[in-house]
Every structure is written in C-alpha cells, then in structure tokens.
C-alpha cells in the first residue's frame, strides 16, 4: 500500500484535529521532538498511557468516537484509542490512517467474557497506520502500561521504526493475542460497519455501560475517586518527565 501520504493529514468527522483539546494534547506530547519518528513515539506513549483501556465503554453514540471526546472521557476501548492516535499524529503533521483486524484475546476477565457471550474473539480491533520516513507502520496504543502489568503482559512500545502490535505471548510464555482477520485500512472511522458487526457478534448488551462491573479493567485510581469512571480530561505528558 503506497498512497500519497499528503492525502491523509486532514480533519474528518471523527479525526477532529482542529479541536482545541486535540491540538493541546498533541503539542504537550510532542514537546521538543523534531523528527516524525520521535513525535510518533511520544504521541503513541501519551495515548497508550493517558487514556485507560476500558472494554466496557463500547458505545453506539457516534460522538463518543471523536478524538476530542476520547480525551475528555480519559478512558476508551481500542477503536476510540486508535482514532485518537491517528488524529494527534495528523495534527503533528504525520500522515495517518485507521486499520482494523479481528483478534483473539486469550486474556479476559470473567465479566468481560460473559458480556461477549463466552467468546474471546474481538472483532474490529483498532490500530493506527502511520507514515514515517517513507514507510507505513502499524501501531496499536490499546493497553496502557498499568493494565499490562496487571495481566503480566509487557506494554507495546513504538519506536517509529517497526510495527507495534499486541504481543502474541505474555511475559511467562502463555498465549495472549492472535490476529485472525484483517478488516482493512480507512481514512476515517467506518463506524456503521463496526457497530453492525459488534451487534451481530455480541448482541445489544455490548453497548450498555457496565458501571457495576469491578475487575482489572475498571478498578483504576480514577474510578476510585470518581464513581462514574470519567477522568475529566488529560494531563500534560510533560508532567511525567
């Protein structure tokens, strides 16, 4: 795949790169980085760790998939997190696209498996496709570092030189993630197709916020202080340096 990269720098319905919060997050994460490789590395890390991965936030409200909303909520599942990474990379001048694949995730909580009807197949897992130094690379910012530690999975790092996809095995060698089927690459989020497949695979309960569930995905420092599980926005990654 070798499209003209300049075509993938603009705003879309979901990649609202002109929104004030998206611009502010991008500027804070990029800092003094000067190369696309360094910028992408910092943006990936910021999205991965500042937006908590929460599979119970699946929604059928289109507004919840905009990059600016993901920043406002502070937690999301893989698709909105990929939307955010794609948006902030575009905001930083890095051509970016959205990619999707069906994956088997062998690490689940009992509550999540029950909500998914007993399956470990995650349809339309989202990732970003970034154009860096003349090459298209894949990067998935889904699982934040703290969550990875809970499951014994090393966090995915993106160095801007190689693909950064979810690990096939955990740190102790147990099977973790298996890519089953590619769903394609898109300029903007194909939300209707995603929602249709989610309803077909899991049923309507997937779209109901599971506030009563308390497990490794929901027990966060934020959720302990705010009952609704909403973080109230991002903080500058410069604060962590």
PyMOL commands that set and color helices and strands:
alter all, ss='L'
color gray80, all
select helices_A, chain A and resi 5-8+20-30+36-50+55-57+62-65+67-73+78-91+110-115+145-151+191-202+204-207+221-225+237-240
alter helices_A, ss='H'
color red, helices_A
select strands_A, chain A and resi 52-53+75-76+96-105+121-132+135-139+177-186
alter strands_A, ss='S'
color yellow, strands_A
deselect
rebuild
show_as cartoon
